[in-house]
Amino acid sequence: MLDEFKKFAIRGNVIDMVVGIIIGAAFGTIVQSLVKDVLTPPLGLLIGNVDFADLFVVLKQGTPEAPYATLQAAQEAGAVTVNYGLFINTVISFTIVAFAVFLLIRYINKLQEPDVAPTPPPTTKKCPHCVSDISVKATRCPNCTSDLEAASAT
C-alpha cells in the first residue's frame, strides 16, 4: 500500500497540483496584504479616516460596556460583534483574486487557440454539365467542352 501511495504522489499531476496550491496560498497572502496595507488605508482616508478593520456592529455588550474604539477592544471585552469592515476587506481581496484568475485563464485560452488562417478563395469549381473540377477562370469545360458562360447565364 505504501508503494502505491509513492507511485501516486510522484505522478506529474500531483506535483503540479501541489505547486499550484503553494503558489495560490502565497498569492492569497500577497493579495490580502495589498488590500489591507495598500488599498483600504487611502480608501478609508477618503471616507473620513475610517479603518475598515474597525467597522463593526455590537450585538451584545461585553464587560466593560460600549463604546469600543476598535474591534480588538470590543473582542477583548467579550462583546459579540458583526465585523462588516473585515468582510469588506475580504470581498475586495476576493475580487482582486477573481480578476487575476480571469486574466490568467484568458491568457491561457489565447495560448491554446489554434492560429486560424483565412481561407483562400476557391481555385476550382464544378462544371454544371459533367460535374468535374475545373478552374474558376474557365469559360469552357476541358472535359465535356460545354460552354460555361451560357450555363451560368441561365
C-alpha positions in Angstrom: 0.0 0.0 0.0 2.9 2.4 0.8 4.4 1.7 -2.7 1.1 2.5 -4.4 0.9 5.8 -2.4 4.5 6.7 -3.5 3.6 6.0 -7.2 0.6 8.2 -6.8 2.4 11.0 -5.0 5.2 11.3 -7.5 3.0 11.4 -10.6 3.3 14.6 -12.6 -0.3 15.8 -12.0 0.0 15.5 -8.2 3.3 17.5 -8.2 1.7 20.2 -10.4 -1.3 20.4 -8.1 0.9 20.8 -5.0 3.0 23.5 -6.7 -0.3 25.3 -7.7 -1.6 25.2 -4.2 1.6 26.6 -2.7 1.7 29.4 -5.3 -2.0 30.0 -4.8 -1.6 30.4 -1.0 1.4 32.7 -1.5 -0.7 34.8 -4.0 -3.6 34.9 -1.5 -1.2 36.3 1.2 0.1 39.0 -1.3 -3.5 40.0 -2.2 -4.5 40.2 1.5 -1.5 42.5 2.1 -2.4 44.6 -0.9 -5.9 45.1 0.3 -5.1 45.6 4.0 -1.9 47.6 3.6 -2.2 49.4 0.3 -5.8 49.8 -0.9 -8.0 50.2 2.2 -5.9 52.9 4.0 -6.3 55.5 1.3 -9.9 54.5 0.7 -10.6 54.8 4.4 -8.8 58.2 4.4 -11.1 59.4 1.6 -14.2 58.2 3.5 -13.1 60.2 6.6 -10.2 58.5 8.5 -12.0 55.1 8.7 -10.1 51.9 9.2 -12.2 49.1 7.6 -10.9 46.6 10.1 -12.6 48.6 12.8 -16.0 48.8 11.2 -18.3 46.6 13.3 -21.7 46.5 15.0 -22.1 45.4 18.6 -24.8 42.8 19.0 -24.2 42.1 22.7 -22.3 44.2 25.1 -19.1 42.9 26.8 -17.5 44.0 30.1 -16.9 46.9 30.2 -19.8 48.1 28.0 -19.6 50.1 24.8 -18.5 52.3 23.2 -15.5 50.4 21.9 -12.9 52.4 19.9 -11.6 49.3 18.0 -12.7 45.8 17.1 -9.9 44.5 19.2 -11.1 46.4 22.2 -14.6 45.0 21.7 -13.4 41.5 21.4 -11.2 41.8 24.5 -14.3 43.0 26.4 -16.1 39.9 25.2 -18.6 41.7 23.1 -20.5 39.9 20.3 -19.9 41.8 17.0 -20.7 41.7 13.3 -17.4 42.6 11.6 -18.6 44.1 8.4 -15.3 46.0 7.8 -13.3 42.8 7.7 -16.0 41.4 5.4 -15.4 44.4 3.1 -11.7 43.7 3.1 -12.4 40.0 2.2 -14.7 41.0 -0.6 -12.0 43.3 -2.1 -9.5 40.5 -1.8 -11.8 38.0 -3.5 -12.5 40.5 -6.3 -8.8 41.0 -6.9 -8.1 37.3 -6.9 -11.0 36.5 -9.2 -9.9 39.2 -11.6 -6.3 37.9 -11.6 -7.6 34.3 -12.2 -9.8 35.6 -15.0 -6.8 37.3 -16.7 -4.7 34.2 -16.3 -7.4 31.9 -17.8 -8.0 34.4 -20.6 -4.2 34.4 -21.4 -4.1 30.5 -21.3 -7.1 30.3 -23.6 -5.4 32.6 -26.1 -2.3 30.4 -26.0 -4.4 27.3 -26.7 -6.4 28.8 -29.6 -5.1 27.5 -32.9 -3.9 30.0 -35.4 -6.7 30.1 -37.9 -5.5 31.4 -41.3 -8.1 33.0 -43.5 -9.4 30.5 -46.1 -8.1 31.3 -49.6 -10.6 31.9 -52.4 -11.5 28.8 -54.3 -9.4 27.9 -57.3 -11.8 25.3 -58.8 -15.4 25.0 -59.5 -17.7 22.2 -60.6 -18.8 22.0 -64.3 -22.6 22.1 -64.3 -22.8 19.6 -67.1 -20.2 16.8 -66.3 -19.6 17.8 -62.6 -15.9 17.6 -62.9 -13.5 20.0 -61.2 -12.3 22.9 -63.4 -10.6 26.2 -62.9 -12.7 29.1 -61.7 -11.4 31.1 -64.7 -12.5 28.6 -67.3 -15.2 29.6 -69.7 -15.4 26.2 -71.4 -15.1 22.8 -69.7 -12.0 21.0 -70.8 -13.6 17.6 -70.2 -17.0 17.9 -71.8 -16.4 21.1 -73.9 -19.6 22.7 -72.6 -19.9 26.5 -72.8 -19.8 27.6 -69.1 -20.8 31.2 -69.6 -24.0 30.1 -71.3 -24.8 27.8 -68.4 -24.2 30.5 -65.8 -26.4 32.9 -67.7 -29.5 30.7 -67.3 
